[in-house]
Amino acid sequence: MRRRGVTVLLGALLTTLLSIGVLAAPIPYVVLGPGPTVNTLGAEDGKEVIQITGRETSTSAGQLRLTTVGVQPSVKLRSAIQGWFSDDEAVVPRELVYPPGESQEEVEERNAEDFKVSQTSAETAALRELGYPVQVVVKTVAADGPSNGVLKPGDVVTSVDGQPVTVAARLTELIRAKPAGTALAIGYTRNGAAATARITSREQDGRPRIGIEIDQQQPHPFTLTIDLEDIGGPSAGLMFALGIVDKLTPQDLTGGRIIAGTGTIDDEGRVGPIGGIAQKLVGAKDAGATAFLVPADNCAEAVRNPQPDLPLLRVATLDDALMALEALRSGGQPARC
């Protein structure tokens, strides 16, 4: 009886609010819900998502699905109330998605750029996994810089003080790890011949530098393109990388399953956290996924928002993800959140 009374009272209150137009008033919130999922091994709008020419590719009996979050940018009180009572949606302050001072168009442009960067990093990480190393090539040498007369355009920088330079960002990291004025042993190759030079870094713009501009290259005897529109943000990186590896190796990574996941990825294959994990889990479940690859830093949130019969597999690197898929195929026990 008491519950019925509360229900009647709440209904009366909502009716009153509606009668004065409050429920139709816009509020500074957005509603997040499950977005579309895409099979990176398949096609969208009649085009392969991952396109490879110049080399034979394999086909998969399963799917590797990236997941997304749908954003309802203009919210009225009625929609917010529905979102608050929904298990699949989240109502968050608008400023968390559209920061003050940025228009919706500017945020969408930034998300589109992040999406392109995620594709490039996915390609780099996947090809490194497949044995195509990155080359950090000297593009220019500053005439008044510490490398002038030592390094030349076309040199490939391979190490700093014995530490390998695996990607361009690693070279910058190694140089900045020691104060300006430090004599660094720079390993490089020129016309295929290895050499080492001592170069003393100098401070420029408040940071130690050696006076070169570099270019990151990754030679491989085929072309690779990712063709997918209307999705933004960096969180598809992991699933793109897995899709590339699957297509370029005979092994079917999926084992015939539908595997979903999310996570940013950098050039060295490290998987980073993302937003909207709860909504992505719902989207994955709706798409028929039988396992979900979760960035390690999102595990706690994922565990708080489980979906029935959808195991949460913890990954911190591309190698972790590949090992998790191998464990699923072989009947082993992949690392769980």
C-alpha positions, 0 to 999 in steps of 0.5 A: 500500500505504501509503495502504491502511494509513492507511485501515485505521488510520483505520477502526479508530480511528473504529470504536474511537471509535464503540464507546465513544460518542465519535462520538455526543457533542455538541461546541461546533460548528455545521455550516453548509450550503446553505439554501433559495433563494427566487425574489423574483419568484415565490410561496412557500406560494401567496403572492407574495413581493413584493405590489404593489397599486394599480399595474400590475406586470410579469412576468419570464421569469427568476428573482431568487433570494435565497440562505440558509445552513442551520445545524445547531445541535446537532452531534455528532462524527460530523456534524462529521467528515462536515462537515469532509470535505464540499465543501458544508459548513463546521464552525465554533465554535458561538459564532460563530453563537450568542454566549455569553450568548445563547440559540438563541431570542434569536439567532433573534429577532434574525435575524427582526428583521434580516430585517424591517429588510432588507425595509424598507431594500430597499423604500426603496432600490428606490423611491429608484431608481425616483424616489420620494425619501425625505422626512425630516420633523420629528416633534417639536421639543424645547421647550428645544432649539436648533430651538425657534422655528425648525423646526416639526412637518411641516417637511421637512429637505432639507439641512445646509450645502448637503449634501442629506439623502437619508435620515434617517440622512444627517441624523444623519451630517451633524449629527454631522460637526461639533462641538457648538456649530457653526452649521449651515445647515439647509435645509427646506421648509414647506407646499411653500416652501423656506427655510434657517435657522441652527441651532447644535447642542448636545451631548446624550448626548455627541453634537451634536444640534439638538433634533428628532425626525424621521420618514422618509417615502417617499410613493408611490401604491401599496402594497408588501408583502414576505411571506416567513417562516422566513428570518432575517438581513439578507442578502436585502436586495439581492435584494428590492430587485432584485425590487421594481425588476423588478416596477415597471418594464417591463424584465425584469431577468433576461433570462430567466435564473435570477440568484441573489445575496446582500447586505445593503442600506441605505436609500441602496442600498449593498450590504454583506457577508454570511456563508456565501458558500461555502454560498450559492454551492452553493445557487445552483448547485443551484437552476440559477442562471447568475450570482451577485451577490456583495457586493464585500467577499465577492469574495475568499472567493467566488473561493476557493469557486467553483462550475462555470459560475457567474460571480461578479458584483461589486456594491457598490451597487444601481446596480452590480447593475442595471448587471450585469444590463443587461450580461448582457442585452445581451451585455456584460461585467459586473464580475467578482470 
